[in-house]
Amino acid sequence: MAGEPLETLRWRGAPDGASLPGALELVDQRALPLRVETLRCEDVEATWEAIRALAVRGAPAIGVAAAYGVVLGAQAARGDLADVRGAALAAAERLATSRPTAVNLFWALDRMRHAAEGFATSGHALLVALLAEARAIHDEDRAMCRAIGAHGARLLPDPARVLTHCNAGGLATAEHGTALGVIYSAVAAGKRVEVLACETRPLLQGARLTAFELRARGVPVTLLTDGMAAFAMQRGRVDAVIVGADRIARNGDVANKIGTYAHAVAARRHGLPFYVAAPSSTFDLSLEGGGSIPIEERAPEEVTTFAGVRTAPEDVAVWNPAFDVTPAELVTAIITERGVISPVGEDALLAVLGRG
Ligand code: MRU
């Protein structure tokens, strides 16, 4: 059932062909896999809510959406240069409060702030510059994921049975994905790859999104619940684990979807490689280690209900961290667009990323 990949998000200009004013259109990931719906965001608040509610999710896609959100804020000002600049900066401030863990959000907003503070001759000129910057962030994500795919594809054996968690695919990025990008590139290079997709409690990104997009792209996929992963490894059904990341500290500690750490522990126990695929925009070199990565905690209802039906006693205490941190020592390699970091540690990381 291979088909055209969905376009995760796009800037839609006016029907007369002008790109400004425009709106941000997203595949509403809350409706997948049952329905493919488009969500149109015409202002900052709609973009903020789309990010907070995971209509758009995945670290790189959140960054791209937020960049366009700044353009939406700026275009609403319709005023002189100072108005447009002020509206862009206010939008960036607001969007930065939507979700705390994926550093790509703050990376993209910093770029947009920098563009907002740059030289411009008029409000309109600044608006054009802001849209160009958002588009550059979008295009660069496409290119970074293709490069990650090329570097990572070489690491996989042929044939390969790859376990993944959450969704680090086209839906989490501009199009190709990071962890799934490695798989798509390996398949394109002729390797026979089968994927084991972990369901990813509580919001089921693995079941709803990864299984959906792998099937849409014709890659064989088997779905399992998160608790089945270690047993699959013990039974010799896994050759490698590949996941994405939301924030990577300077020492190589990796924040990713809750459940990732358990897979890394199990992979080490069974002598399997544990790969992380992420663009340079996911690294936070200001943090020495993963202990200082802010971890989002979400509503208890995500845990006490399943598909809208209550599955736990009323008033039970709930802890619902959306991400966990995998220590660098459990990560075999981090695959970036600039090359592969291995062994994982500060020196190798700075050597590949080329900044300090
Ligand atoms: O809460 P989500 O769905 O935004 O979490 C997404 C993940 O944890 C992904 O693995 C990560 O953002 C990498 S996406 C290329």
Residues whose N, C-alpha, C, O or C-beta is under 5 A from the ligand:
A	BS01	MRU	R57 G58 A59 H165 C166 N167 A168 G169 A172 T178 Q205 G244 A245 D246 N256 K257
